[in-house]
Amino acid sequence: MDLTVTIVIQGLAFFAVAWLVMRFGWPHIIGAIEERQKKIAEGLAAANKGQKDLDEAKVRAQDIIKEARDKAVQIVDQAGKRSNEIVEDAKSTASTEGQRLLGQARESIVLESTRAREGLRQEVGALAVSGAARLLGREIDAKTHADLLDKLAAEIARG
């Protein structure tokens, strides 16, 4: 056989196989490639959306953290103010209570000193009456009178 006939037969066989592949195999291959491209595009879109959502979540998280810190600072400030108010109230209450107790103590001292004076007056009066009765019951003698006055003074001094 001739070389030309071989080349022509091989060419016809090549085109026949190429036509069969393009007619029956090519649509399946193209469909699979397009499906794969579609899946890759969807995956990339989902990744981009996920990255966008992640960035938004980071921003929201930073905002929430900032708000929480601000609120914590406010709470600490309020607690400090409240503790100062409580301390001032306690000082005021303690001062008022101290003044009240001091007033009661002074009243008690005045009352006790008044009672003591009254008691002393009664004792001095009783001693004076007793001394006068002794003086009048004995002879009126200067020496006896002086002795009785000394005894009366000693009794008063002893209490």
C-alpha positions as CSV (number, residue, x, y, z in Angstrom):
1,M,0.0,0.0,0.0
2,D,0.8,3.4,-0.6
3,L,1.9,5.9,1.9
4,T,-0.8,8.3,0.8
5,V,-3.6,5.8,1.2
6,T,-2.3,5.0,4.8
7,I,-2.2,8.7,5.7
8,V,-5.7,9.2,4.3
9,I,-7.1,6.2,6.2
10,Q,-5.4,7.4,9.4
11,G,-6.8,10.8,8.8
12,L,-10.3,9.5,8.3
13,A,-10.0,7.3,11.4
14,F,-8.7,10.3,13.3
15,F,-11.6,12.5,12.2
16,A,-14.1,9.7,12.9
17,V,-12.8,9.2,16.5
18,A,-12.7,13.0,17.0
19,W,-16.3,13.3,15.7
20,L,-17.4,10.5,18.0
21,V,-15.6,12.0,21.0
22,M,-17.1,15.5,20.3
23,R,-20.6,14.0,19.7
24,F,-20.9,11.7,22.7
25,G,-18.0,12.3,25.1
26,W,-17.5,16.0,24.9
27,P,-20.8,17.1,26.4
28,H,-20.2,14.9,29.4
29,I,-16.7,16.3,29.9
30,I,-17.9,19.9,29.4
31,G,-20.8,19.3,31.8
32,A,-18.4,17.9,34.5
33,I,-16.0,20.8,34.0
34,E,-18.8,23.4,34.2
35,E,-20.2,21.7,37.3
36,R,-16.8,21.7,38.9
37,Q,-16.3,25.4,38.0
38,K,-19.7,26.2,39.5
39,K,-18.8,24.3,42.7
40,I,-15.5,26.2,42.9
41,A,-17.2,29.5,42.3
42,E,-19.8,28.7,45.1
43,G,-17.0,27.7,47.4
44,L,-15.1,31.0,46.7
45,A,-18.3,33.0,47.2
46,A,-19.0,31.2,50.5
47,A,-15.4,31.8,51.6
48,N,-15.7,35.5,50.8
49,K,-19.0,35.7,52.6
50,G,-17.5,33.8,55.6
51,Q,-14.5,36.2,55.6
52,K,-16.8,39.2,55.5
53,D,-19.0,37.7,58.3
54,L,-15.8,37.0,60.3
55,D,-14.7,40.6,59.9
56,E,-18.1,41.9,60.9
57,A,-18.1,39.6,63.9
58,K,-14.7,40.9,64.9
59,V,-16.0,44.5,64.7
60,R,-19.1,43.6,66.7
61,A,-17.0,41.8,69.3
62,Q,-14.7,44.8,69.7
63,D,-17.7,47.0,70.1
64,I,-19.2,44.7,72.7
65,I,-15.9,44.6,74.5
66,K,-15.6,48.4,74.4
67,E,-19.2,48.8,75.8
68,A,-18.5,46.2,78.5
69,R,-15.3,48.1,79.5
70,D,-17.1,51.4,79.5
71,K,-19.9,49.9,81.6
72,A,-17.4,48.3,84.0
73,V,-15.7,51.7,84.4
74,Q,-19.1,53.3,85.1
75,I,-19.9,50.6,87.7
76,V,-16.6,51.0,89.4
77,D,-17.1,54.8,89.5
78,Q,-20.6,54.4,90.8
79,A,-19.4,52.0,93.4
80,G,-16.6,54.4,94.5
81,K,-19.1,57.2,94.8
82,R,-21.6,55.1,96.7
83,S,-18.8,53.9,99.1
84,N,-17.9,57.5,99.7
85,E,-21.5,58.4,100.3
86,I,-21.8,55.5,102.7
87,V,-18.6,56.5,104.6
88,E,-19.9,60.1,104.8
89,D,-23.3,58.9,106.1
90,A,-21.6,56.7,108.6
91,K,-19.4,59.6,109.8
92,S,-22.4,61.8,110.0
93,T,-24.4,59.2,111.9
94,A,-21.4,58.4,114.2
95,S,-21.0,62.2,114.9
96,T,-24.7,62.6,115.6
97,E,-24.7,59.5,117.9
98,G,-21.5,60.8,119.6
99,Q,-23.1,64.1,120.3
100,R,-26.2,62.4,121.6
101,L,-24.2,60.2,123.9
102,L,-22.1,63.1,125.0
103,G,-25.3,65.1,125.8
104,Q,-26.7,62.1,127.7
105,A,-23.4,61.7,129.7
106,R,-23.4,65.4,130.6
107,E,-27.0,65.1,131.7
108,S,-26.2,62.1,133.7
109,I,-23.2,63.9,135.3
110,V,-25.3,66.9,136.2
111,L,-28.0,64.6,137.6
112,E,-25.5,62.6,139.7
113,S,-23.8,65.7,140.9
114,T,-27.2,67.2,141.9
115,R,-28.0,63.9,143.7
116,A,-24.6,63.9,145.4
117,R,-25.1,67.6,146.5
118,E,-28.6,66.9,147.7
119,G,-27.2,63.8,149.6
120,L,-24.4,65.9,151.1
121,R,-26.9,68.6,152.1
122,Q,-29.0,66.1,153.8
123,E,-26.0,64.6,155.6
124,V,-24.7,68.0,156.6
125,G,-28.1,69.0,157.8
126,A,-28.4,65.8,159.8
127,L,-24.9,66.3,161.2
128,A,-25.6,69.9,162.0
129,V,-28.8,69.0,163.8
130,S,-27.0,66.1,165.6
131,G,-24.2,68.5,166.5
132,A,-26.6,71.1,167.8
133,A,-28.4,68.5,169.8
134,R,-25.1,67.4,171.4
135,L,-24.2,71.0,172.1
136,L,-27.5,71.8,173.6
137,G,-27.6,68.6,175.5
138,R,-24.3,69.4,177.4
139,E,-23.2,72.3,179.3
140,I,-22.2,75.3,177.4
141,D,-18.6,75.3,177.8
142,A,-16.1,76.8,175.4
143,K,-13.8,73.9,175.5
144,T,-16.6,71.3,175.0
145,H,-18.1,73.5,172.3
146,A,-14.7,73.6,170.4
147,D,-14.3,69.8,170.8
148,L,-17.8,69.1,169.5
149,L,-17.1,71.4,166.5
150,D,-13.9,69.6,165.8
151,K,-15.6,66.2,165.9
152,L,-18.4,67.6,163.6
153,A,-15.8,68.9,161.1
154,A,-14.0,65.5,161.2
155,E,-17.3,63.7,160.5
156,I,-18.0,66.0,157.6
157,A,-14.5,65.5,156.2
158,R,-14.9,61.7,156.4
159,G,-18.1,61.9,154.5
